[in-house]
């Protein structure tokens, strides 16, 4: 009977289950963990904190891996690193590589061409085991949206793999050096406990210190290692666990299950995480592991041992890998963007989501039986660690080659948008005539506007068409430094008028128009902006950081101080996103109670204006229309028919009216400037100009090229606002 024979595998499984070391409840816990994650990603309403399933996995991994390493160290006095890493390769890489290659193949057909290159980069980072750091950096980039990546979930695998690189080496250093473990196991074990306490305690302290502040806190090994260390601590306590009394075991089981389930139900994406909030599911999982040591007297571990849960637990790794790319890729091809969507990402209906989840489970079961299990037991690999390493390297290279194929240019990526359709860019004419203007304008060498025809863009160019930021006058999430005013000055050094543009990325999108208008009119322009940070003095929640935006007030204070020191400032123009209608917070970080936003925003604007005592005018720019879809993605799907991506003016413009009313009421010095008709002059809003210039680089930011093309008309509106 061959090792791959199903009956042989069944016999081995039964023998393992009869072993005193077998923990069927661990398989049940894996089922619980993967079930929470899948339910969360599928959008099940009452599982808003299902992401804690990952934390359950971390604890279980720390428990199981540490148990194997410590057992080997105690019995042999050493740890075979080659043997350990060979087992990890056979256990993880075959299925991981299969899912990555399958994802790249599916992405080629299902993901719009403009987004394939980004998917290729994500897959490469996943193949190399650095997905967590890759996504951490992406999330701190200029409004990056990592949630659309079909391999985002590989970040947790990267955390575990990086922990596995460090932890065995540390065990060898503290307990295996000089044969200590073989000679004096009690001393070696004491050293391991001390090392684990330092490692886990330090990581927990860092996690507590940074809280949920930033993507590096969420994805980083430094803030997650303590969760694996908690499982490792339970593994070191195994000799004492069977002596646990019946009542403590029962209570630990019920309390642990309650903590994990409560975390999944009560927490949500706005819970600062990991931070101290992660203690709840982590402690709950440790209690469940401890209770399972008295499996036959504690009810919860017995419940976790039921056959359906053990079946799902055995396939949990495969299901975890398959479910997310299935959901993301199917949504990319057949999903629709809900009305009022914040991220412009397509969504699936509930029935389709359920079908996709079931398909991903079927893929998990099949790949578990045909790939995951055989790869672990294949004699050809087990007999040679070098051969295992070579196969592992080949799997990584194969995944990288597949990823590279997504970055190759295709016709849809290089084909320019058709001309002759869309918005007629207004020139420097009166507002009523601006809607009918037929050509864009640009400055001549003499500084006067003259007609020109901008070159047609490709969707790839539109996606990358950001405003310039050579002097770091626009900063991202992690930073709060404000450059000197001289570094952020544009136009004439001593202009006839002096103005400033401040705000978030919705101020930054107008920078090309403002800079060109300043040059054309001989003005001096100062510019300061920060991602998702409104100049209004109100705490805000950052969806990208999953936390209250801690360093936004620091930047705002310094920026306003810089502006207040500028002599002869005629006006400050404020650009900000409408999203603060949802993301404004109280001083304690809680959501603003219903009906109180206007008063709080007005008070915050009054404080901001008061910080600029010598500025006669503060002009708030009405927020730009929101298309409701990712425009380059839509155009990539309809390269020959840009009209398919147009959106209705009704319901997509003036979405910041509540904020605007509060801002105007804050001070007589505050007024507004509405540029909506320059972007959407008719009932149906085109997303390209007649010259083939794309208006949006994503689902709510203008392209730099389109912004610059509006410079003559914007300059005229600015002059009118200045009086």
C-alpha positions as semicolon CSV with decimal commas, in nm:
position;residue;x (nm);y (nm);z (nm)
1;X;0,000;0,000;0,000
2;X;0,163;0,327;-0,113
3;X;0,192;0,629;0,119
4;X;-0,037;0,824;-0,110
5;X;-0,306;0,555;-0,094
6;X;-0,625;0,700;0,065
7;X;-0,665;0,400;0,292
8;X;-0,306;0,448;0,408
9;X;-0,372;0,813;0,488
10;X;-0,685;0,713;0,680
11;X;-0,490;0,459;0,884
12;X;-0,225;0,714;0,970
13;X;-0,489;0,967;1,070
14;X;-0,660;0,717;1,300
15;X;-0,329;0,624;1,457
16;X;-0,251;0,991;1,511
17;X;-0,591;1,048;1,672
18;X;-0,526;0,764;1,918
19;X;-0,194;0,919;2,016
20;X;-0,197;1,102;2,350
21;X;-0,036;1,401;2,175
22;X;-0,318;1,435;1,922
23;X;-0,540;1,736;1,988
24;X;-0,862;1,715;1,789
25;X;-0,979;2,034;1,953
26;X;-0,693;2,219;1,779
27;X;-0,843;2,122;1,445
28;X;-1,175;2,254;1,570
29;X;-1,009;2,580;1,670
30;X;-0,863;2,608;1,322
31;X;-1,212;2,564;1,182
32;X;-1,340;2,840;1,410
33;X;-1,055;3,069;1,303
34;X;-1,098;3,021;0,930
35;X;-1,476;3,041;0,961
36;X;-1,449;3,382;1,128
37;X;-1,210;3,514;0,863
38;X;-1,421;3,387;0,571
39;X;-1,742;3,525;0,725
40;X;-1,575;3,863;0,776
41;X;-1,447;3,879;0,421
42;X;-1,783;3,766;0,288
43;X;-1,948;4,059;0,464
44;X;-2,159;3,866;0,715
45;X;-2,311;4,153;0,919
46;X;-2,281;4,010;1,270
47;X;-1,915;3,907;1,227
48;X;-1,773;4,258;1,199
49;X;-1,462;4,151;1,391
50;X;-1,403;3,823;1,211
51;X;-1,049;3,936;1,133
52;X;-0,956;3,809;1,482
53;X;-0,955;3,462;1,329
54;X;-0,601;3,548;1,214
55;X;-0,502;3,606;1,576
56;X;-0,639;3,263;1,666
57;X;-0,419;3,117;1,392
58;X;-0,115;3,297;1,528
59;X;-0,162;3,153;1,877
60;X;-0,217;2,802;1,742
61;X;0,090;2,825;1,520
62;X;0,303;2,940;1,811
63;X;0,172;2,654;2,023
64;X;0,222;2,378;1,767
65;X;0,556;2,488;1,623
66;X;0,710;2,560;1,961
67;X;0,589;2,226;2,088
68;X;0,769;2,045;1,805
69;X;1,088;2,247;1,849
70;X;1,101;2,208;2,227
71;X;1,030;1,835;2,206
72;X;1,317;1,794;1,961
73;X;1,544;2,004;2,175
74;X;1,460;1,810;2,491
75;X;1,495;1,467;2,333
76;X;1,807;1,524;2,121
77;X;1,968;1,830;2,278
78;X;1,963;2,010;1,943
79;X;1,736;2,144;1,671
80;X;1,789;2,047;1,312
81;X;1,732;2,371;1,124
82;X;1,748;2,197;0,788
83;X;1,491;1,944;0,902
84;X;1,265;2,214;1,047
85;X;1,275;2,435;0,737
86;X;1,233;2,135;0,507
87;X;0,913;2,045;0,693
88;X;0,793;2,404;0,664
89;X;0,861;2,401;0,290
90;X;0,670;2,078;0,235
91;X;0,387;2,196;0,456
92;X;0,338;2,546;0,319
93;X;0,495;2,611;-0,018
94;X;0,328;2,367;-0,260
95;X;-0,024;2,485;-0,189
96;X;0,082;2,847;-0,147
97;X;0,252;2,845;-0,487
98;X;-0,044;2,672;-0,649
99;X;-0,283;2,942;-0,526
100;X;-0,046;3,221;-0,635
101;X;-0,007;3,082;-0,985
102;X;-0,380;3,017;-1,015
103;X;-0,448;3,370;-0,894
104;X;-0,219;3,526;-1,153
105;X;-0,378;3,318;-1,429
106;X;-0,728;3,418;-1,320
107;X;-0,622;3,782;-1,278
108;X;-0,507;3,792;-1,640
109;X;-0,864;3,724;-1,753
110;X;-1,068;3,883;-1,473
111;X;-0,875;4,192;-1,360
112;X;-0,880;4,501;-1,582
113;X;-0,550;4,551;-1,760
114;X;-0,472;4,874;-1,576
115;X;-0,467;4,691;-1,241
116;X;-0,276;4,378;-1,340
117;X;0,068;4,524;-1,280
118;X;-0,020;4,600;-0,918
119;X;-0,149;4,245;-0,871
120;X;0,179;4,114;-1,012
121;X;0,375;4,314;-0,756
122;X;0,153;4,186;-0,476
123;X;0,197;3,825;-0,587
124;X;0,576;3,869;-0,600
125;X;0,584;3,994;-0,241
126;X;0,365;3,702;-0,132
127;X;0,594;3,452;-0,307
128;X;0,899;3,599;-0,133
129;X;0,736;3,592;0,211
130;X;0,737;3,968;0,261
131;X;0,373;4,044;0,185
132;X;0,318;4,200;0,528
133;X;0,585;4,465;0,476
134;X;0,480;4,518;0,115
135;X;0,121;4,592;0,211
136;X;0,231;4,802;0,508
137;X;0,430;5,025;0,274
138;X;0,152;5,032;0,017
139;X;-0,104;5,140;0,276
140;X;0,109;5,438;0,371
141;X;0,152;5,542;0,010
142;X;-0,053;5,812;-0,155
143;X;-0,409;5,684;-0,106
144;X;-0,314;5,324;-0,197
145;X;-0,598;5,075;-0,175
146;X;-0,457;4,739;-0,076
147;X;-0,798;4,586;-0,004
148;X;-0,843;4,519;-0,375
149;X;-0,542;4,286;-0,386
150;X;-0,637;3,919;-0,433
151;X;-0,337;3,813;-0,222
152;X;-0,374;4,059;0,065
153;X;-0,433;3,771;0,306
154;X;-0,080;3,641;0,248
155;X;0,040;3,903;0,496
156;X;-0,038;3,670;0,787
157;X;0,157;3,385;0,628
158;X;0,453;3,621;0,591
159;X;0,436;3,708;0,963
160;X;0,444;3,340;1,057
161;X;0,726;3,260;0,815
162;X;0,937;3,546;0,950
163;X;0,872;3,430;1,308
164;X;0,980;3,080;1,211
165;X;1,308;3,221;1,080
166;X;1,387;3,386;1,412
167;X;1,239;3,160;1,681
168;X;1,435;2,835;1,614
169;X;1,760;3,032;1,599
170;X;1,680;3,198;1,929
171;X;1,600;2,862;2,088
172;X;1,934;2,725;1,974
173;X;2,120;3,028;2,108
174;X;1,964;3,024;2,455
175;X;1,924;2,650;2,511
176;X;2,103;2,446;2,248
177;X;2,447;2,603;2,252
178;X;2,716;2,384;2,405
179;X;2,474;2,095;2,448
180;X;2,301;2,265;2,742
181;X;1,958;2,117;2,661
182;X;2,102;1,766;2,662
183;X;2,295;1,813;2,987
184;X;2,067;2,028;3,200
185;X;1,717;2,051;3,056
186;X;1,577;2,238;3,359
187;X;1,827;2,520;3,307
188;X;1,767;2,520;2,932
189;X;1,393;2,535;2,980
190;X;1,429;2,825;3,225
191;X;1,632;3,015;2,967
192;X;1,369;2,947;2,700
193;X;1,097;3,083;2,926
194;X;1,303;3,395;2,993
195;X;1,376;3,448;2,622
196;X;1,010;3,400;2,538
197;X;0,906;3,648;2,807
198;X;1,147;3,909;2,670
199;X;1,042;3,849;2,310
200;X;0,670;3,833;2,377
201;X;0,669;4,108;2,638
202;X;0,867;4,341;2,416
203;X;0,641;4,280;2,119
204;X;0,330;4,331;2,333
205;X;0,473;4,657;2,468
206;X;0,537;4,780;2,114
207;X;0,189;4,675;2,009
208;X;0,039;4,857;2,306
209;X;0,254;5,164;2,246
210;X;0,157;5,209;1,881
211;X;-0,197;5,076;1,930
212;X;-0,370;5,056;1,595
213;X;-0,173;5,353;1,463
214;X;-0,075;5,265;1,111
215;X;-0,049;4,981;0,868
216;X;0,297;4,888;0,998
217;X;0,135;4,825;1,335
218;X;-0,128;4,603;1,178
219;X;0,094;4,406;0,939
220;X;0,425;4,412;1,124
221;X;0,603;4,117;1,281
222;X;0,713;4,344;1,566
223;X;0,353;4,401;1,678
224;X;0,232;4,046;1,613
225;X;0,517;3,831;1,748
226;X;0,369;3,836;2,099
227;X;0,061;3,652;1,969
228;X;0,274;3,363;1,848
229;X;0,472;3,390;2,170
230;X;0,150;3,347;2,368
231;X;0,096;3,015;2,192
232;X;0,459;2,926;2,253
233;X;0,409;2,991;2,623
234;X;0,117;2,750;2,628
235;X;0,342;2,492;2,460
236;X;0,604;2,531;2,731
237;X;0,333;2,482;2,994
238;X;0,217;2,147;2,846
239;X;0,372;1,929;3,120
240;X;0,159;2,103;3,384
241;X;-0,165;2,127;3,188
242;X;-0,291;1,768;3,249
243;X;-0,283;1,845;3,621
244;X;-0,534;2,124;3,573
245;X;-0,846;2,068;3,781
246;X;-1,178;1,986;3,619
247;X;-1,350;2,312;3,718
248;X;-1,066;2,540;3,597
249;X;-1,054;2,347;3,269
250;X;-1,428;2,383;3,218
251;X;-1,423;2,755;3,305
252;X;-1,121;2,817;3,081
253;X;-1,305;2,657;2,789
254;X;-1,622;2,860;2,829
255;X;-1,438;3,185;2,897
256;X;-1,197;3,133;2,608
257;X;-1,478;3,063;2,361
258;X;-1,671;3,365;2,490
259;X;-1,369;3,594;2,443
260;X;-1,302;3,480;2,087
261;X;-1,668;3,495;1,980
262;X;-1,725;3,829;2,153
263;X;-1,420;3,972;1,974
264;X;-1,562;3,865;1,640
265;X;-1,904;4,011;1,714
266;X;-1,821;4,333;1,902
267;X;-1,505;4,452;1,727
268;X;-1,506;4,601;1,380
269;X;-1,271;4,765;1,131
270;X;-1,266;5,082;1,339
271;X;-1,131;4,904;1,647
272;X;-0,764;5,008;1,697
273;X;-0,585;4,684;1,623
274;X;-0,377;4,495;1,718
275;X;-0,283;4,699;2,026
276;X;-0,436;4,590;2,352
277;X;-0,759;4,497;2,174
278;X;-0,585;4,186;2,038
279;X;-0,540;4,061;2,394
280;X;-0,905;3,956;2,399
281;X;-0,894;3,694;2,119
282;X;-0,537;3,594;2,205
283;X;-0,613;3,527;2,571
284;X;-0,932;3,353;2,465
285;X;-0,741;3,121;2,234
286;X;-0,479;3,044;2,499
287;X;-0,757;2,954;2,743
288;X;-0,912;2,723;2,484
289;X;-0,575;2,554;2,425
290;X;-0,527;2,513;2,799
291;X;-0,878;2,375;2,843
292;X;-0,816;2,126;2,565
293;X;-0,547;1,959;2,770
294;X;-0,837;1,822;2,978
295;X;-1,041;1,747;2,670
296;X;-1,246;1,466;2,819
297;X;-1,368;1,666;3,119
298;X;-1,422;2,007;2,954
299;X;-1,727;2,056;2,733
300;X;-1,591;2,317;2,491
301;X;-1,289;2,112;2,373
302;X;-1,521;1,814;2,324
303;X;-1,745;2,036;2,112
304;X;-1,447;2,145;1,905
305;X;-1,361;1,779;1,838
306;X;-1,680;1,702;1,644
307;X;-1,613;1,556;1,301
308;X;-1,741;1,845;1,083
309;X;-1,521;2,096;1,265
310;X;-1,217;1,869;1,245
311;X;-1,278;1,826;0,872
312;X;-1,291;2,203;0,817
313;X;-0,990;2,245;1,045
314;X;-0,781;2,004;0,838
315;X;-0,856;2,207;0,525
316;X;-0,834;2,546;0,698
317;X;-0,498;2,637;0,545
318;X;-0,623;2,563;0,196
319;X;-0,954;2,742;0,252
320;X;-0,777;3,045;0,391
321;X;-0,559;3,064;0,080
322;X;-0,842;3,015;-0,172
323;X;-1,133;3,216;-0,034
324;X;-0,994;3,569;-0,067
325;X;-0,869;3,555;-0,429
326;X;-1,200;3,395;-0,527
327;X;-1,398;3,678;-0,368
328;X;-1,177;3,958;-0,504
329;X;-1,136;3,826;-0,858
330;X;-1,501;3,740;-0,910
331;X;-1,599;4,084;-0,780
332;X;-1,345;4,249;-1,013
333;X;-1,513;4,090;-1,312
334;X;-1,880;4,064;-1,220
335;X;-1,927;4,285;-0,913
336;X;-2,100;4,622;-0,901
337;X;-2,008;4,932;-0,703
338;X;-2,279;5,011;-0,444
339;X;-2,424;5,361;-0,438
340;X;-2,229;5,578;-0,196
341;X;-1,930;5,342;-0,186
342;X;-1,629;5,497;-0,015
343;X;-1,362;5,298;-0,196
344;X;-1,518;5,247;-0,539
345;X;-1,457;4,874;-0,509
346;X;-1,707;4,638;-0,673
347;X;-1,916;4,415;-0,449
348;X;-2,101;4,088;-0,500
349;X;-2,459;4,019;-0,407
350;X;-2,521;3,794;-0,108
351;X;-2,623;3,486;-0,316
352;X;-2,318;3,521;-0,542
353;X;-2,093;3,570;-0,239
354;X;-2,228;3,251;-0,083
355;X;-2,168;3,062;-0,408
356;X;-1,812;3,191;-0,432
357;X;-1,741;3,093;-0,070
358;X;-1,868;2,741;-0,138
359;X;-1,657;2,716;-0,454
360;X;-1,351;2,826;-0,257
361;X;-1,426;2,557;0,002
362;X;-1,450;2,296;-0,275
363;X;-1,115;2,413;-0,414
364;X;-0,972;2,388;-0,065
365;X;-1,091;2,030;-0,015
366;X;-0,961;1,917;-0,355
367;X;-0,624;2,090;-0,324
368;X;-0,582;1,966;0,034
369;X;-0,626;1,607;-0,083
370;X;-0,430;1,631;-0,408
371;X;-0,154;1,879;-0,323
372;X;-0,116;1,971;0,044
373;X;-0,128;1,626;0,201
374;X;0,070;1,436;-0,067
375;X;0,343;1,703;-0,066
376;X;0,392;1,663;0,308
377;X;0,420;1,285;0,287
378;X;0,598;1,240;-0,047
379;X;0,895;1,006;0,020
380;X;1,090;1,153;-0,271
381;X;1,100;1,483;-0,083
382;X;1,117;1,353;0,273
383;X;1,436;1,158;0,215
384;X;1,633;1,462;0,097
385;X;1,629;1,802;0,261
386;X;1,842;1,944;-0,019
387;X;1,589;1,820;-0,273
388;X;1,311;1,975;-0,067
389;X;1,495;2,306;-0,063
390;X;1,547;2,290;-0,439
391;X;1,179;2,220;-0,499
392;X;1,086;2,504;-0,266
393;X;1,311;2,743;-0,455
394;X;1,157;2,625;-0,780
395;X;0,808;2,694;-0,648
396;X;0,908;3,045;-0,547
397;X;1,067;3,111;-0,886
398;X;0,759;2,974;-1,062
399;X;0,537;3,209;-0,862
400;X;0,762;3,504;-0,947
401;X;0,756;3,419;-1,318
402;X;0,377;3,399;-1,308
403;X;0,364;3,735;-1,130
404;X;0,595;3,892;-1,387
405;X;0,357;3,792;-1,665
406;X;0,098;4,032;-1,525
407;X;0,332;4,327;-1,565
408;X;0,384;4,277;-1,939
409;X;0,218;4,548;-2,151
410;X;-0,103;4,452;-2,328
411;X;-0,309;4,641;-2,583
412;X;-0,563;4,772;-2,333
413;X;-0,285;4,925;-2,126
414;X;-0,119;5,123;-2,405
415;X;-0,420;5,214;-2,615
416;X;-0,505;5,583;-2,580
417;X;-0,853;5,695;-2,485
418;X;-1,055;5,791;-2,798
419;X;-1,076;6,165;-2,867
420;X;-1,378;6,367;-2,968
421;X;-1,596;6,240;-2,683
422;X;-1,648;6,387;-2,341
423;X;-1,589;6,710;-2,157
424;X;-1,498;7,029;-2,339
425;X;-1,238;7,178;-2,109
426;X;-1,331;7,538;-2,023
427;X;-1,092;7,820;-2,100
428;X;-1,060;8,151;-1,917
429;X;-1,409;8,272;-1,999
430;X;-1,706;8,385;-1,791
431;X;-1,861;8,097;-1,593
432;X;-2,170;8,070;-1,811
433;X;-1,966;8,033;-2,126
434;X;-1,710;7,807;-1,963
435;X;-1,941;7,507;-1,990
436;X;-1,944;7,533;-2,368
437;X;-1,576;7,605;-2,427
438;X;-1,426;7,359;-2,672
439;X;-1,054;7,359;-2,602
440;X;-0,805;7,344;-2,323
441;X;-0,558;7,619;-2,262
442;X;-0,198;7,648;-2,157
443;X;0,035;7,944;-2,098
444;X;0,259;8,085;-2,366
445;X;0,608;8,202;-2,291
446;X;0,461;8,547;-2,235
447;X;0,242;8,412;-1,959
448;X;-0,093;8,457;-2,137
449;X;-0,328;8,158;-2,189
450;X;-0,355;8,022;-2,538
451;X;-0,540;7,723;-2,686
452;X;-0,366;7,390;-2,708
453;X;-0,468;7,026;-2,745
454;X;-0,343;6,798;-2,465
455;X;-0,222;6,456;-2,575
456;X;-0,463;6,164;-2,527
457;X;-0,385;5,952;-2,221
458;X;-0,383;5,582;-2,161
459;X;-0,558;5,439;-1,858
460;X;-0,217;5,337;-1,724
461;X;-0,098;5,696;-1,748
462;X;-0,415;5,815;-1,578
463;X;-0,361;5,577;-1,287
464;X;-0,012;5,719;-1,228
465;X;-0,096;6,085;-1,293
466;X;-0,030;6,233;-0,949
467;X;0,039;6,599;-0,872
468;X;0,408;6,687;-0,833
469;X;0,556;6,681;-0,485
470;X;0,926;6,738;-0,522
471;X;0,964;6,933;-0,199
472;X;0,765;6,704;0,034
473;X;0,500;6,973;0,077
474;X;0,250;6,688;0,061
475;X;0,318;6,416;0,319
476;X;0,168;6,075;0,382
477;X;0,025;5,910;0,691
478;X;0,332;5,832;0,905
479;X;0,487;6,181;0,898
480;X;0,391;6,514;1,052
481;X;0,686;6,737;0,955
482;X;0,607;7,058;0,764
483;X;0,879;7,200;0,537
484;X;0,976;7,567;0,557
485;X;0,748;7,798;0,361
486;X;1,024;7,875;0,112
487;X;1,034;7,507;0,012
488;X;0,662;7,510;-0,064
489;X;0,640;7,835;-0,261
490;X;0,535;7,840;-0,625
491;X;0,483;8,106;-0,892
492;X;0,638;8,452;-0,853
493;X;0,864;8,499;-0,548
494;X;0,706;8,840;-0,483
495;X;0,375;8,824;-0,666
496;X;0,096;9,075;-0,704
497;X;-0,122;8,850;-0,484
498;X;-0,019;8,594;-0,225
499;X;-0,238;8,289;-0,168
500;X;-0,208;7,946;-0,006
501;X;-0,360;7,607;-0,084
502;X;-0,390;7,371;0,213
503;X;-0,573;7,050;0,299
504;X;-0,568;6,682;0,221
505;X;-0,530;6,494;-0,107
506;X;-0,836;6,678;-0,240
507;X;-0,638;6,998;-0,205
508;X;-0,337;6,830;-0,364
509;X;-0,539;6,735;-0,673
510;X;-0,587;7,107;-0,748
511;X;-0,217;7,191;-0,715
512;X;-0,137;7,171;-1,090
513;X;-0,421;7,413;-1,168
514;X;-0,323;7,650;-0,885
515;X;0,047;7,647;-0,977
516;X;-0,024;7,722;-1,342
517;X;-0,276;7,991;-1,250
518;X;-0,019;8,151;-1,019
519;X;0,240;8,154;-1,297
520;X;-0,008;8,294;-1,549
521;X;-0,121;8,574;-1,317
522;X;0,207;8,660;-1,144
523;X;0,093;8,541;-0,801
524;X;0,281;8,378;-0,515
525;X;0,139;8,042;-0,403
526;X;0,216;7,848;-0,085
527;X;0,106;7,487;-0,057
528;X;0,083;7,236;0,230
529;X;-0,115;6,910;0,236
530;X;-0,128;6,578;0,417
531;X;-0,309;6,256;0,334
532;X;-0,663;6,243;0,478
533;X;-0,589;6,527;0,722
534;X;-0,842;6,810;0,715
535;X;-0,728;7,161;0,815
536;X;-1,040;7,185;1,033
537;X;-0,949;7,128;1,398
538;X;-1,156;6,815;1,459
539;X;-1,021;6,462;1,532
540;X;-1,072;6,227;1,241
541;X;-1,065;5,854;1,189
542;X;-0,828;5,723;0,924
543;X;-0,961;5,416;0,738
544;X;-0,615;5,350;0,597
545;X;-0,457;5,349;0,943
546;X;-0,758;5,187;1,113
547;X;-0,717;5,436;1,396
548;X;-0,780;5,792;1,501
549;X;-0,535;5,999;1,299
550;X;-0,287;6,070;1,578
551;X;-0,031;6,286;1,397
552;X;-0,281;6,492;1,195
553;X;-0,324;6,754;1,472
554;X;0,054;6,794;1,502
555;X;0,088;6,857;1,131
556;X;-0,212;7,090;1,129
557;X;-0,076;7,303;1,414
558;X;0,268;7,338;1,256
559;X;0,121;7,409;0,913
560;X;-0,108;7,683;1,043
561;X;0,184;7,834;1,234
562;X;0,382;7,844;0,909
563;X;0,094;8,018;0,730
564;X;0,038;8,270;1,008
565;X;0,400;8,383;0,971
566;X;0,362;8,468;0,600
567;X;0,335;8,844;0,553
568;X;0,066;8,979;0,321
569;X;-0,126;8,654;0,271
570;X;-0,439;8,754;0,078
571;X;-0,633;8,428;0,107
572;X;-0,606;8,067;0,213
573;X;-0,786;7,813;-0,007
574;X;-0,889;7,492;0,170
575;X;-0,944;7,163;-0,011
576;X;-1,079;6,861;0,174
577;X;-1,264;6,538;0,108
578;X;-1,631;6,491;0,193
579;X;-1,550;6,171;0,383
580;X;-1,523;6,361;0,711
581;X;-1,902;6,359;0,726
582;X;-1,846;5,998;0,834
583;X;-1,497;6,000;0,982
584;X;-1,510;6,298;1,219
585;X;-1,460;6,197;1,582
586;X;-1,505;6,336;1,931
587;X;-1,207;6,426;2,150
588;X;-1,218;6,075;2,297
589;X;-1,206;5,916;1,952
590;X;-1,569;5,804;1,953
591;X;-1,805;5,853;1,660
592;X;-1,974;6,192;1,658
593;X;-2,332;6,144;1,783
594;X;-2,609;6,189;1,530
595;X;-2,698;6,553;1,480
596;X;-2,380;6,692;1,636
597;X;-2,147;6,693;1,336
598;X;-2,238;7,043;1,220
599;X;-2,173;7,204;1,558
600;X;-1,845;7,020;1,612
601;X;-1,721;7,094;1,260
602;X;-1,817;7,461;1,293
603;X;-1,627;7,491;1,620
604;X;-1,325;7,320;1,467
605;X;-1,329;7,555;1,168
606;X;-1,353;7,854;1,402
607;X;-1,035;7,736;1,580
608;X;-0,859;7,694;1,245
609;X;-0,955;8,043;1,128
610;X;-0,851;8,189;1,463
611;X;-0,504;8,045;1,407
612;X;-0,477;8,271;1,098
613;X;-0,555;8,611;1,250
614;X;-0,407;8,823;0,970
615;X;-0,558;8,636;0,674
616;X;-0,860;8,829;0,542
617;X;-1,016;8,540;0,348
618;X;-1,042;8,164;0,400
619;X;-1,204;8,006;0,094
620;X;-1,325;7,645;0,110
621;X;-1,329;7,457;-0,220
622;X;-1,650;7,261;-0,273
623;X;-1,549;6,896;-0,296
624;X;-1,523;6,750;-0,645
625;X;-1,786;6,511;-0,785
626;X;-1,742;6,144;-0,690
627;X;-1,782;5,911;-0,989
628;X;-1,875;5,614;-0,771
629;X;-1,643;5,385;-0,970
630;X;-1,270;5,355;-1,017
631;X;-1,244;5,544;-1,345
632;X;-0,923;5,394;-1,493
633;X;-1,051;5,047;-1,407
634;X;-1,384;5,122;-1,576
635;X;-1,212;5,265;-1,884
636;X;-0,989;4,960;-1,898
637;X;-1,303;4,748;-1,922
638;X;-1,449;4,978;-2,190
639;X;-1,146;5,113;-2,382
640;X;-1,345;5,201;-2,693
641;X;-1,652;5,337;-2,517
642;X;-1,569;5,596;-2,247
643;X;-1,936;5,690;-2,229
644;X;-1,998;5,364;-2,042
645;X;-1,812;5,513;-1,744
646;X;-1,998;5,846;-1,725
647;X;-2,197;5,911;-1,409
648;X;-2,502;6,117;-1,320
649;X;-2,451;6,461;-1,171
650;X;-2,741;6,405;-0,935
651;X;-2,630;6,219;-0,625
652;X;-2,258;6,253;-0,708
653;X;-2,194;6,625;-0,651
654;X;-2,204;6,859;-0,350
655;X;-2,177;6,566;-0,112
656;X;-1,996;6,783;0,142
657;X;-2,287;7,028;0,187
658;X;-2,315;6,961;0,563
659;X;-1,946;7,034;0,617
660;X;-1,961;7,342;0,398
661;X;-2,253;7,494;0,589
662;X;-2,065;7,449;0,917
663;X;-1,746;7,600;0,776
664;X;-1,918;7,911;0,641
665;X;-2,101;7,960;0,972
666;X;-1,771;7,946;1,163
667;X;-1,649;8,295;1,068
668;X;-1,738;8,594;0,846
669;X;-1,397;8,547;0,686
670;X;-1,496;8,207;0,543
671;X;-1,646;8,180;0,195
672;X;-1,677;7,900;-0,061
673;X;-1,567;7,838;-0,418
674;X;-1,760;7,586;-0,625
675;X;-1,566;7,443;-0,922
676;X;-1,812;7,161;-0,984
677;X;-1,923;7,294;-1,324
678;X;-1,563;7,279;-1,448
679;X;-1,561;6,905;-1,384
680;X;-1,923;6,818;-1,450
681;X;-2,117;7,088;-1,639
682;X;-2,410;6,872;-1,752
683;X;-2,657;6,619;-1,613
684;X;-2,428;6,335;-1,721
685;X;-2,066;6,372;-1,613
686;X;-1,806;6,248;-1,865
687;X;-1,483;6,100;-1,728
688;X;-1,264;6,198;-2,025
689;X;-1,221;6,522;-2,214
690;X;-1,264;6,571;-2,587
691;X;-0,884;6,560;-2,611
692;X;-0,871;6,212;-2,452
693;X;-0,752;6,328;-2,109
694;X;-0,889;6,116;-1,824
695;X;-1,046;6,319;-1,544
696;X;-0,985;6,080;-1,251
697;X;-0,690;5,864;-1,154
698;X;-0,905;5,649;-0,919
699;X;-1,258;5,679;-0,779
700;X;-1,232;6,033;-0,642
701;X;-0,901;6,208;-0,727
702;X;-0,854;6,423;-1,038
703;X;-0,557;6,348;-1,262
704;X;-0,281;6,607;-1,260
705;X;-0,316;6,653;-1,637
706;X;-0,684;6,736;-1,616
707;X;-0,627;6,966;-1,319
708;X;-0,360;7,156;-1,509
709;X;-0,583;7,187;-1,815
710;X;-0,832;7,379;-1,599
711;X;-0,573;7,639;-1,496
712;X;-0,711;7,934;-1,701
713;X;-1,067;7,886;-1,576
714;X;-0,951;7,814;-1,221
715;X;-0,730;8,124;-1,226
716;X;-1,027;8,337;-1,323
717;X;-1,239;8,189;-1,041
718;X;-0,957;8,249;-0,792
719;X;-0,928;8,613;-0,901
720;X;-1,302;8,657;-0,848
721;X;-1,277;8,500;-0,501
722;X;-0,991;8,736;-0,413
723;X;-1,206;9,035;-0,510
